[in-house]
Amino acid sequence: MRGILVPLVVRPVDANGRHMLHFGAMRLRAAALAGLQEVPVIVRDAPTDRYAQVAENQRRHNLSQLDMARFIRDQMDAGDSQTTIARQLGMNLTTVAHHLSLLELPPVLDDALKLGRCTSPRTLHELSRLHDRQPEHVKQLLEGSAAITREAVATLRARVDPASTSRSTRLIAQAIAACDRLEKLLALIELPATEGDRADLADLHAKVSALSGWSALGSDRQTP
């Protein structure tokens, strides 16, 4: 056993020697399970950057979309603008808005999110808008236990609200679905060992994020 290779990060909270853990909760639990008596620690005096903390949690724990939405709302309540939040998280403004909409979903869509049937903020945002106009049709789509895909939502919208659905909108929906699949593939890739591979992975993440944002913006322009 090689022990913990990446130190935990803590900061002092009082004069009695107590410290607060900011990064490394999973490593600390693993160390306890392994029976380790000592772990490497970095003591950081400066206040923790909450954006750095959520980035670390996202990388290590794969935060849910709802967790990210709550973080965005907390930062807005603390005074950060959506523009600042988008820049700090590497998102576009549309993606930030879609995450916020997760906190105001109709109960039937909130259930679908929490059950894991649909976790895409973009798809849930579109379903919520469609639910405002055609609640019964949305409820029919949600019957059963199958995953709710972007293609299924686009098909439903074309069927019940054809005036709002153009060929461009359908193509954009297909492109966004492709981006969703790419994002899932990227999430399965562990951090590569070589510098070159890490750079390639970062470039892929940036490209997929840019494509997703462009597609979401395009979809919003096409939909009244």
C-alpha positions in Angstrom: 0.0 0.0 0.0 1.4 3.4 -1.0 -0.8 5.5 1.3 -2.3 8.8 0.4 -0.4 10.5 -2.4 -2.3 13.8 -2.5 -2.4 15.7 0.8 -5.6 16.8 2.4 -6.3 20.5 2.7 -7.4 22.1 6.0 -7.5 25.5 7.7 -7.5 26.4 11.4 -10.9 27.3 12.9 -10.0 28.2 16.5 -7.1 28.6 18.9 -7.5 25.1 20.3 -5.8 23.5 17.3 -9.0 22.4 15.6 -9.1 22.5 11.8 -11.7 22.3 9.1 -11.3 19.9 6.2 -11.9 21.5 2.8 -10.4 19.0 0.3 -10.0 15.3 0.8 -13.0 13.9 2.6 -13.0 10.7 0.6 -9.3 10.3 1.1 -9.7 10.8 4.8 -12.5 8.1 5.0 -10.3 5.7 2.9 -7.4 6.3 5.3 -9.6 5.5 8.3 -10.8 2.3 6.7 -7.2 1.3 5.9 -6.2 1.9 9.5 -3.8 4.7 8.8 -2.8 6.8 11.8 -1.3 9.7 9.9 -2.1 11.4 6.6 -0.3 14.2 4.7 -2.0 17.6 5.3 -1.6 21.1 3.9 -2.7 23.9 6.3 -4.1 26.8 4.4 -4.7 30.0 6.3 -6.5 31.9 3.5 -10.3 31.4 3.2 -11.1 28.7 0.8 -12.2 29.6 -2.7 -15.7 28.1 -3.0 -15.4 27.7 -6.7 -12.2 25.8 -6.3 -13.8 23.7 -3.7 -16.8 22.8 -5.9 -14.5 22.1 -8.8 -12.6 19.7 -6.6 -15.8 18.0 -5.5 -17.0 17.8 -9.1 -13.8 16.1 -10.2 -13.7 13.6 -7.3 -17.4 13.0 -6.5 -19.1 13.9 -9.8 -21.7 16.3 -8.2 -25.3 15.9 -9.4 -26.8 18.6 -11.5 -29.1 19.5 -8.6 -26.1 19.9 -6.3 -24.6 22.3 -8.9 -27.9 24.2 -9.2 -28.0 24.7 -5.4 -24.4 25.9 -5.4 -25.2 28.4 -8.2 -28.2 29.7 -6.2 -26.1 30.0 -3.0 -23.5 32.0 -4.9 -26.2 34.3 -6.3 -27.6 34.8 -2.8 -24.1 35.7 -1.7 -24.0 38.5 -4.3 -22.3 36.9 -7.4 -23.8 37.7 -10.8 -24.7 35.0 -13.2 -21.9 36.3 -15.5 -19.4 35.8 -12.7 -20.7 32.4 -11.8 -20.6 31.3 -15.5 -17.0 32.4 -15.8 -15.8 30.8 -12.6 -17.5 27.5 -13.5 -16.5 27.5 -17.1 -20.2 27.5 -18.2 -22.1 29.8 -20.5 -25.0 31.9 -19.3 -27.6 29.6 -20.8 -26.3 26.6 -18.9 -26.3 28.6 -15.7 -30.0 29.5 -16.3 -30.9 25.9 -17.1 -29.3 24.8 -13.8 -31.3 27.4 -11.9 -34.5 26.2 -13.5 -33.9 22.8 -11.8 -34.9 24.4 -8.5 -38.3 25.5 -9.8 -39.5 22.3 -11.7 -43.1 21.2 -11.5 -43.4 18.2 -9.1 -43.7 15.6 -11.9 -40.4 16.8 -13.4 -38.7 17.2 -10.0 -39.5 13.5 -9.4 -38.1 12.5 -12.8 -34.9 14.4 -11.9 -34.5 12.8 -8.4 -35.2 9.3 -9.8 -32.5 9.8 -12.3 -34.8 9.4 -15.3 -33.7 12.7 -16.7 -30.7 14.7 -15.4 -29.9 17.1 -18.3 -30.7 20.7 -17.2 -31.4 21.6 -20.9 -33.8 18.7 -21.4 -35.6 19.4 -18.1 -35.8 23.1 -19.0 -37.5 22.3 -22.3 -39.8 19.8 -20.6 -40.8 22.5 -18.0 -41.6 25.0 -20.8 -43.7 22.3 -22.6 -45.4 21.4 -19.3 -46.6 24.9 -19.0 -48.5 24.6 -22.3 -49.2 20.8 -22.5 -49.1 19.3 -19.0 -51.1 16.2 -19.9 -48.8 15.3 -22.8 -45.7 15.7 -20.6 -47.3 13.5 -17.9 -47.9 10.8 -20.6 -44.2 11.0 -21.6 -43.1 10.5 -18.0 -45.3 7.4 -17.5 -43.3 4.3 -16.9 -39.7 4.1 -15.8 -37.6 4.6 -19.0 -35.0 7.3 -19.3 -36.3 10.6 -20.8 -34.1 11.6 -23.7 -33.7 14.9 -25.6 -34.9 13.1 -28.7 -38.1 12.0 -27.0 -38.8 15.6 -25.9 -38.2 16.9 -29.4 -40.5 14.3 -30.8 -43.2 15.2 -28.3 -42.9 18.9 -29.0 -43.1 18.3 -32.7 -46.3 16.2 -32.2 -48.2 18.5 -29.8 -46.8 21.9 -30.8 -45.7 21.6 -34.5 -45.9 25.4 -35.0 -42.9 25.9 -32.6 -40.8 23.2 -34.2 -38.7 23.9 -37.2 -36.2 21.6 -39.1 -33.4 23.6 -37.5 -34.8 23.0 -34.0 -34.9 19.3 -34.6 -31.4 19.2 -35.9 -30.2 21.3 -32.9 -31.9 18.8 -30.6 -30.1 16.0 -32.3 -26.8 17.9 -32.0 -27.3 18.5 -28.3 -28.1 14.9 -27.7 -24.8 14.0 -29.4 -23.1 16.5 -27.1 -24.8 14.8 -24.1 -23.4 11.5 -25.2 -19.9 13.0 -25.5 -20.1 14.5 -22.1 -21.0 11.1 -20.6 -18.1 9.5 -22.4 -15.7 12.2 -21.1 -17.0 11.7 -17.5 -15.8 8.0 -17.7 -12.2 9.0 -18.6 -9.9 9.1 -15.6 -7.3 11.8 -15.4 -4.5 10.7 -17.7 -0.9 10.3 -16.5 0.9 12.2 -19.2 0.9 15.9 -19.7 0.0 15.6 -23.3 -3.0 13.4 -22.6 -4.2 15.8 -19.9 -4.0 18.7 -22.3 -6.0 16.7 -25.0 -8.6 15.8 -22.4 -8.9 19.4 -21.3 -9.3 20.5 -24.9 -12.0 17.9 -25.5 -13.9 19.2 -22.4 -13.7 22.8 -23.7 -14.9 21.8 -27.1 -17.9 19.8 -25.9 -18.8 22.6 -23.5 -18.6 25.2 -26.3 -20.7 23.0 -28.6 -23.3 22.4 -25.9 -23.6 26.1 -25.1 -23.9 27.0 -28.8 -26.6 24.4 -29.4 -28.5 25.4 -26.3 -28.5 29.1 -27.4 -29.6 28.1 -30.9 -32.5 26.0 -29.5 -33.6 29.0 -27.4 -33.6 31.2 -30.4 -35.8 28.8 -32.4 -38.4 28.2 -29.6 -40.9 31.0 -28.8 
